Amino acid sequence: MHLSKTNPYSAACASRSLIDLIGAKWTILVVGCLTEGPRRFGELAARLEGVTPKALTQTLRQLERHGLVLRTVHPVIPPHVEYELTPLGHTLRTPVEVLLRWTDDHHEMCSAAQRTYDGDS
């Protein structure tokens, strides 16, 4: 197991807010979309079925605040805003891809376990 310089299990740990952000409902999917290149808000909203404008805005703001996403306003009329991963944000590409691949490879087994647990099988 990797030895950490921090103790994320401690509520006082500085890395805890970052773990909370990465584990938030929409973060992995937003980062996954942005690994494909810069996207406008509407493009992200259309790609992420079920996300509300409020949830997407909050997720993007938190990713920007932590230095993972860059928000660029292009000076045109109407305003054109794009979101893209920063170099730091791109370091999440591999972990996100691994996690998405894991869910794709294991969702059927997890669904079967849920059915067994719920007594549906």
C-alpha positions, 0 to 999 in steps of 0.5 A: 500500500502507498504510504501517504504524507497525509492522513486522509482518514483524519477529519483535520487532514488538508487532503480531505477536501480534495478527496471529498471533491473527487468523490462527489457525484459529478466530478468523475464524469465531468473530468472524464468529459473534459479529458476529450478536450475543452467543452462549453457548459451546454455541451457538458450538460448535454453529455451528462444526462441527469445533471442539473445546471446548479450541480454542474455549475457547483462541480465546475466551480469546485474543480476550478477552485482546486486548480483542476479546471480552467474557465475561459471567457472568450470576448465575443457576443454572445459570451462564449465560455469554455472549460478545460482541464489544467495540467494538474487536472490532466493528472486525473485522466488515468485514475478516472479512466481506470475507474470508469473501466472498472465500473464497465467491467464489474457493473454486472457482478455488482448488479447481481450482488444487489439482486441477491442482497435484495432477495430478487434472485 
